[in-house]
Amino acid sequence: MPSEKPEMTSVAMRLPGGRLHLARPGSGPRSLRAWDAADELLLEYAHKLLQEREEYRILVIDDRFGALTLGLAAFSPLVVSDIASLIPALRHNAESNGLTYPQVHSWLNPPRGLFDLVVLRIPRQADYLRWLLQRVNSLLADEGRLLAGGMIKHLPDHSAGIFENLVNTLEVSPARKKARVIVCEAGQRGGSLKEDWQGYRTEKPALELEALPAVFARQKLDIGTRLLLPHVVAGISGLPEGAQVLDLGCGNGVLGLTALALRPDLQMTFSDVSSQALLSARRNLQTNCPDAAAVFVHHDGISPDAGRFDLVLLNPPFHEGGVVGDHIALALFRQVARHLAPGGTLLLVGNRHLGYHKSLKRHFSRTSQLDADSKFVVFRAGNGTG
């Protein structure tokens, strides 16, 4: 979800012993709250455990908008999140409640040491859940506890078996408001952590691409990107030497790497809201274009100080958690329009049913459809001549 500065409505969340006023930044529906029943249940279980000891070293993993981090603020938790959108949300909500804004780690710079309590939002992807639980096993201190929670309808398939295989489950809470918490201790320790790289190959140019579990379409080339790739090849052919190119929402980096494989002179920036995506794109650059230089940016959309680009490549997501729609793409279009160089171009693939041809015209003076199939449409857009 790209970072914007819309109006945000703050709603009070009840906590054991107090309240938090939390807002959900971004461009999604304003009716959505910044927390859900899973956050409430996780905080209830955490506060019960924290009554048993005077000091706890706490780690919060993949908080969404700051409810877990700020609900445990009295215990100074460390925070790690794959998604960069937590940063502006947590900063805003900490300031609104008069609390200190903590540093947010990502998987690019994970926190070190052992923790007495790990509080985890269960992800939707089964493979990412496996990856996380392996790390929790190496992060929990002796007698440490994991509290893992989520909304039941969003739990990945076979999640009970994943927990059974990787950690020791001590308690499964009754369902409450369609949420559940699982209390665990560490499973088997020792051995090397499995990074769980999976991938595929492309042709013309030949690329070997791998990605970590939280990355979109890591096992095969998605059909939207497949439709866009020939237009990327055509689009870079007329660029001047050293042109600035942005692979926005890069995922495993397939769009930018295709460009670099054919034009190693390009100045490429890979940007994604997911730190696992950037780790994957960086690995794939080293594998496929080891002599090329590139910049990697972990940011929610385009960083305000990113400068201007001659070409932006984009396959925007159309869902954020359980919210589906065009709000992510619309925010990205606004940002791209501000960061295109004079005569610069946006190459975009989108789902046909989202009707991007209408929204593109609000931000770009020139738009054209380059390609289409039954599900996706490829567009070119820009301002001025080019």
Buried (B, 14 or more C-beta within 10 A) or exposed (E): BBBBEEEBEBEEBEBEEEEBBBBBBBBBEEEBBBBBBBBBBBBBBBBEBBEEEEEBBBBBBBBBBBBBBBBBBEBEBBBBBBBBBBBBBBBBBBEBBEBEBBEBBBBEEBBEEEBBBBBBBBBBBBBBBBBBBBBBBEBBBEEBBBBBBBBBEBBBEEBEEBBEEBBBBEEEBEEBEEBBBBBBBBBEEEEEEEEBBBBBEBEEBEBEBBBBBBBBBBEEBBBBBBBBBBBBBEBBEEBEEEBBBBBBBBBBBBBBBBBBBBBEEBBBBBBBBBBBBBBBBBBBBEBBBEEBEBEBBBBBBBBEEBEEBBBBBBBBBBEBBEBEBBBBBBBBBBBBBEBBBEEBBBBBBBBEEBEBBEBBEEBBEBBEEBBEEEEBBBBBBBBEEB
